[in-house]
């Protein structure tokens, strides 16, 4: 009788170990997926206008600078001035983003005018 009880106890412990192992592996798998998904969702490439408007103001200029320079090949020494982005582009991005919070920041790039054309 004691042997039967020990065998049942041993089987129960083994089942609990397997359940615990499955739970840990499942948590690690889901946790890794969440981290990878979070990393792709927070890049400026996929940032929505609503997310841009809600950014810390100190982060707006780097994001706008990145957006304006992404996929742009400047030749002959041309460049985008950091001060121009901060004083001209960020307010324009804010204005457009407040009107269209669902749009992606990259999708409004064509609506942002360079400093020389901003007043026109």
N, C-alpha and C positions, 0 to 999 in steps of 0.2 A: 504494500500500500504506500509506503514511503517512497519507493522507487517511482511509482506512478505519479505521485505528487511532485517529485523532483523533476521528472520529465516534463510535466505540464508547466511547471514554473520556468524551466529552461526554455521551453517553446514560447512562453509568454514574454520572457526577457528578449529572446531573439526577435520576436515580432515587434516589440517596442523599439529595439535598436534599428530595425529596418525602417520602421515608420519615422523615427527621428532622422535617420540618414536621408530618407526621401524628402522630408520637410526641409532639411538644411540644404540639400541640393536644389530643391525647388526655389527656395528663397534666394540662393546665390544666383541661379539662372535668371530669375525675374529681376533681382536687384541689378545685375549686370546689364540687362536690357534697358532698365529704366535709366541707368547712368549714361549709356550710349545714346539713348533717345534724347535725354536732357541736353547732352552735349551738342547734338545736331540742331535742336530747337532753339538754342540761345545764340547761335551765330548771327551776325548781322545779315548774312545772305537771306535768312528766312524771317527776319524781324518785321513785324507789322508796324504800321504807323502808330497804332495805339501803344505798342511797347516802346517805340521811340519817344513819344510824348511823355510816357511815364518814367523814362530814364532819369538817373541822376544827371543834372545839368553838366557836370564835369565829364560825363561820358558821351554827350551829344556831339561834340566837335570831332572826337576820334571816329565815331560811327559815320558821321557825314563825310569826313575826309576819306574814309575807306570807300564809301559808296561812290563818291565822285571820281575816285581814281581807279576803281575796279574795272578791269578790262579796257583801260585807256592806255594807249601807247603814245607818250609824248615824245616829240622829236625836236631837235634844234634847241634844246635847253628849256623848253616850255615846262611848266609845272603848276600845280595848284598851291597857292599860298595859304599857309595855316591860318593866318589872320583873316584872310578873305573868307575862308570856310567858316570861321568862328563868327564873324560879324555880318556876313551876307547869306551864306548858304544855310546855316542852322536856322535862322528865323524863317527862311523860305520853306525849309523842310517842315518846320513846326506848323506853319500856316496850312500847307497842303495836307499834312498828316491830321490836323484837327478837322479838316473837311472830309477826309477819307480814311478814317481809322482802321478800316478793314484791309486796305491795300498794303502790299509789301513795300518796305522802304526802297528796295531796288527798283520797283516798278514806277516810282515817281521821279527817278533820276532825270528824265528828259524834261521835267517841269521846272527844274532848278536852273536859274539863269546865272551866268558868270557875273562878277561884280560890274564889269563894264556895261552889261546889258540890264542890270537889275532895275535901274530907274526908268527904263524904256517901257 
